[in-house]
Amino acid sequence: MADGEHAEAFHAELLRRRERGELPAVREIVPAARTVLLDGIHDGIHDGVHDGTGERTPGERTPRERAAGARERFARDLASWRVEPPQREGREPVEIPVVYDGPDLDEVAALWGVPAGEVAALHSRTAFRVAFCGFAPGFGYLTGLPERLHVPRRTTPRTRVPAGAVALAGPYTGVYPRPSPGGWQIVGRMPDPGALWDPAREPAALLVPGTPVRFVAVGAGDGGALALPAPRAGDVPAGRARAGDSPAGGSPVGDSRVGA
């Protein structure tokens, strides 16, 4: 797709059509940077008659053949779709407390052309939205920063980024839900990152595609308040890591993978 805006609109259209029963049977619908994956498409119809002997009757197709046919029909149908621009409903944002004391704060400030103390103000005033999830369970790719505030990945990725690190790369902001390698520019930390991924919650990921997010600057001794949104129908489980080609932040592979 042309960009993330088109991918978001297409993802929303798929969810609407699935709710109306207008999609072929599909296990998962997973948005990414500029693509949407539909996993496990099949038609759910046995269109041949079995004679009970263990042999297929003439004209009967195998499950693989039926699935291939369903995918081909669906691909042809997609060409006729009219996809409306995404309609961003007025959901309350998730508020994530951040201590802005990251090791890359000065470098980001230099790239932005502002004093280091202005990074927190600029970042926390931005209205973010989760575009897609990947790399690790609970890791959301947040868009919203204007182009002039986009920053490159670090030249040398870190071998270990702590859980809760708030970091920037390209157009994205992300919060690491667990320790991992990473090549993004770290500007701060979430004091208690445990809420980002909770297998006992539905959905397990706090930051699912479409979720509005606001970062709240807090002091080093203040954990701040974390506002949790109510789960909604159609939210995409984000436990399946699909977006990271390299946890250390290597070059993206294709248009749906963006490393952290």
C-alpha positions as CSV (number, residue, x, y, z in Angstrom):
1,M,0.0,0.0,0.0
2,A,1.1,3.6,-0.5
3,D,1.5,4.4,3.2
4,G,0.4,3.8,6.7
5,E,-2.8,5.8,6.2
6,H,-3.9,3.5,3.4
7,A,-3.0,0.4,5.5
8,E,-5.0,1.7,8.5
9,A,-8.0,2.4,6.3
10,F,-7.9,-1.0,4.6
11,H,-7.5,-2.7,8.1
12,A,-10.6,-0.8,9.3
13,E,-12.6,-1.8,6.2
14,L,-11.6,-5.5,6.7
15,L,-12.8,-5.4,10.3
16,R,-16.1,-3.8,9.3
17,R,-16.7,-6.4,6.6
18,R,-15.8,-9.3,8.9
19,E,-18.4,-8.0,11.4
20,R,-21.0,-8.0,8.7
21,G,-20.1,-11.5,7.6
22,E,-18.8,-10.4,4.2
23,L,-15.3,-11.9,4.4
24,P,-14.2,-15.5,3.7
25,A,-13.3,-17.4,6.8
26,V,-10.0,-16.1,8.1
27,R,-8.0,-16.8,11.3
28,E,-6.3,-13.5,11.8
29,I,-6.2,-9.9,10.4
30,V,-2.9,-8.3,11.3
31,P,-2.0,-4.7,10.2
32,A,1.7,-3.7,9.6
33,A,3.5,-0.6,8.4
34,R,2.1,-0.6,4.8
35,T,0.4,-4.0,4.6
36,V,-2.4,-6.0,6.2
37,L,-2.0,-9.8,6.6
38,L,-5.0,-12.1,6.3
39,D,-3.9,-15.4,7.7
40,G,-5.7,-18.7,7.1
41,I,-8.2,-17.8,4.4
42,H,-10.5,-20.7,3.4
43,D,-14.0,-20.9,2.1
44,G,-15.4,-23.2,4.7
45,I,-17.4,-25.2,2.1
46,H,-16.9,-28.8,1.1
47,D,-17.9,-28.6,-2.5
48,G,-17.4,-32.2,-3.5
49,V,-19.2,-35.4,-2.4
50,H,-17.3,-38.1,-0.7
51,D,-18.3,-41.7,-1.5
52,G,-17.3,-43.1,1.9
53,T,-14.5,-45.3,0.5
54,G,-11.6,-43.0,1.3
55,E,-11.3,-41.8,-2.3
56,R,-12.3,-38.4,-3.6
57,T,-15.2,-38.4,-6.1
58,P,-14.8,-36.7,-9.5
59,G,-14.9,-32.9,-9.2
60,E,-14.1,-32.9,-5.5
61,R,-11.2,-30.5,-4.5
62,T,-8.7,-30.9,-1.7
63,P,-8.8,-28.5,1.2
64,R,-5.7,-26.9,-0.2
65,E,-7.3,-26.4,-3.6
66,R,-10.4,-24.9,-2.0
67,A,-8.3,-22.5,0.1
68,A,-6.4,-21.4,-3.0
69,G,-9.7,-20.8,-4.8
70,A,-11.1,-18.8,-1.9
71,R,-7.9,-16.6,-1.9
72,E,-8.1,-16.1,-5.7
73,R,-11.8,-15.1,-5.5
74,F,-11.1,-12.7,-2.6
75,A,-8.1,-11.1,-4.4
76,R,-10.3,-10.4,-7.4
77,D,-13.1,-9.0,-5.2
78,L,-10.6,-6.6,-3.5
79,A,-10.0,-4.7,-6.7
80,S,-13.7,-3.5,-6.6
81,W,-13.6,-2.3,-3.0
82,R,-14.1,1.4,-2.2
83,V,-12.1,2.0,1.0
84,E,-13.0,5.1,2.9
85,P,-10.3,7.1,4.8
86,P,-9.9,6.0,8.4
87,Q,-12.5,7.4,10.8
88,R,-10.8,7.9,14.1
89,E,-13.4,7.6,16.8
90,G,-13.2,9.7,19.9
91,R,-11.6,7.1,22.2
92,E,-9.9,8.3,25.4
93,P,-6.1,8.0,25.0
94,V,-4.0,5.6,27.1
95,E,-1.8,7.9,29.2
96,I,1.7,6.5,29.7
97,P,3.9,8.2,32.3
98,V,7.5,8.8,31.2
99,V,10.6,10.0,32.9
100,Y,12.5,11.9,30.2
101,D,16.1,11.0,31.1
102,G,17.1,8.6,28.3
103,P,20.7,8.2,27.2
104,D,19.9,9.5,23.7
105,L,18.0,12.6,24.9
106,D,20.9,15.0,24.0
107,E,21.3,13.5,20.6
108,V,17.6,13.7,19.8
109,A,17.5,17.3,21.0
110,A,20.4,18.1,18.7
111,L,18.6,16.5,15.8
112,W,15.4,18.4,16.6
113,G,17.4,21.7,17.1
114,V,16.1,22.3,20.6
115,P,17.5,22.3,24.1
116,A,17.4,18.9,25.8
117,G,14.7,20.1,28.2
118,E,12.3,20.8,25.3
119,V,12.3,17.2,24.1
120,A,9.8,16.1,26.8
121,A,7.5,19.1,26.1
122,L,7.5,18.4,22.3
123,H,7.0,14.6,22.7
124,S,4.4,14.7,25.4
125,R,2.3,17.3,23.5
126,T,2.0,15.0,20.5
127,A,-1.2,13.0,20.0
128,F,0.0,9.4,19.1
129,R,-1.8,6.5,17.7
130,V,-0.8,2.8,17.5
131,A,-0.4,2.0,13.8
132,F,0.5,-1.6,14.2
133,C,2.2,-4.1,16.6
134,G,5.2,-6.4,16.2
135,F,8.9,-7.1,17.1
136,A,7.9,-8.4,20.5
137,P,4.6,-9.1,22.3
138,G,3.1,-5.8,23.5
139,F,5.4,-3.6,21.3
140,G,3.3,-1.0,19.5
141,Y,4.5,1.3,16.7
142,L,3.1,4.7,17.5
143,T,2.7,7.4,14.8
144,G,2.0,11.1,15.3
145,L,5.4,12.9,15.3
146,P,5.6,15.5,12.5
147,E,8.2,14.8,9.8
148,R,10.6,17.4,11.2
149,L,10.9,15.4,14.4
150,H,11.7,12.1,12.7
151,V,15.1,10.7,13.8
152,P,17.3,7.9,12.4
153,R,18.1,4.7,14.3
154,R,21.3,4.6,16.2
155,T,24.4,3.7,14.1
156,T,25.3,1.0,16.6
157,P,22.3,-0.8,18.2
158,R,22.4,-1.7,21.9
159,T,22.7,-5.3,22.9
160,R,20.2,-4.7,25.7
161,V,17.5,-2.1,26.0
162,P,15.7,-2.2,29.4
163,A,11.9,-2.8,29.7
164,G,10.0,0.4,29.7
165,A,12.4,2.3,27.5
166,V,10.6,5.0,25.4
167,A,12.4,5.3,22.1
168,L,12.2,6.9,18.7
169,A,13.1,5.8,15.1
170,G,12.0,7.2,11.9
171,P,8.3,8.2,12.2
172,Y,7.7,5.9,15.2
173,T,7.7,6.0,19.0
174,G,7.8,2.7,20.9
175,V,7.9,1.5,24.5
176,Y,9.9,-1.7,25.0
177,P,7.7,-4.1,27.0
178,R,10.7,-6.4,27.9
179,P,14.5,-6.2,27.8
180,S,15.8,-6.9,24.3
181,P,18.4,-5.7,21.8
182,G,17.4,-2.5,20.1
183,G,18.6,0.3,17.8
184,W,16.1,3.1,18.5
185,Q,17.0,6.5,20.2
186,I,16.0,6.2,23.9
187,V,14.6,9.5,25.3
188,G,13.0,8.2,28.5
189,R,11.5,5.3,30.5
190,M,8.1,4.2,31.6
191,P,8.5,3.6,35.4
192,D,6.3,0.5,35.5
193,P,6.1,-1.2,32.0
194,G,4.3,-4.3,33.3
195,A,0.9,-3.1,32.0
196,L,2.2,-3.2,28.4
197,W,1.8,-6.9,28.2
198,D,-0.4,-8.9,30.5
199,P,-1.4,-12.5,29.4
200,A,-4.2,-12.5,31.9
201,R,-5.9,-9.6,30.2
202,E,-8.0,-9.5,27.0
203,P,-6.4,-8.2,24.9
204,A,-3.1,-9.0,26.5
205,A,-1.4,-6.0,24.8
206,L,-2.2,-2.6,26.2
207,L,-1.3,-0.9,22.9
208,V,-3.4,-2.5,20.1
209,P,-3.8,-1.0,16.6
210,G,-5.9,2.1,16.6
211,T,-5.3,3.0,20.3
212,P,-4.7,6.7,20.9
213,V,-1.8,7.3,23.3
214,R,-0.5,10.3,25.2
215,F,2.8,10.4,27.1
216,V,2.8,12.2,30.4
217,A,6.1,13.6,31.7
218,V,6.7,12.6,35.4
219,G,9.6,13.0,37.8
220,A,12.0,10.3,38.6
221,G,10.3,9.5,41.9
222,D,6.8,9.6,40.5
223,G,5.3,6.5,38.8
224,G,2.4,8.5,37.5
225,A,-1.1,7.3,36.7
226,L,-1.7,4.8,33.8
227,A,-5.1,5.1,32.2
228,L,-6.2,1.8,30.8
229,P,-8.9,1.9,28.0
230,A,-11.8,-0.6,28.0
231,P,-11.2,-3.4,25.5
232,R,-13.4,-3.2,22.4
233,A,-14.7,-5.6,19.8
234,G,-12.4,-5.8,16.8
235,D,-9.1,-5.1,18.7
236,V,-6.3,-7.1,17.2
237,P,-4.4,-9.4,19.5
238,A,-0.8,-8.3,19.4
239,G,0.9,-11.3,21.0
240,R,2.3,-12.4,17.7
241,A,5.5,-10.7,16.8
242,R,5.3,-9.9,13.1
243,A,7.1,-6.7,12.5
244,G,10.7,-7.1,13.5
245,D,13.2,-8.4,11.1
246,S,16.0,-7.7,13.6
247,P,15.6,-6.8,17.2
248,A,18.8,-4.8,16.9
249,G,17.1,-2.5,14.4
250,G,18.5,-3.6,11.1
251,S,17.1,-2.5,7.7
252,P,13.4,-3.3,7.2
253,V,12.6,-6.3,5.0
254,G,9.7,-5.6,2.6
255,D,7.1,-3.0,3.5
256,S,5.5,-4.7,6.5
257,R,8.6,-5.2,8.8
258,V,10.1,-2.5,10.8
259,G,12.7,-3.5,13.4
260,A,13.2,-2.0,16.8
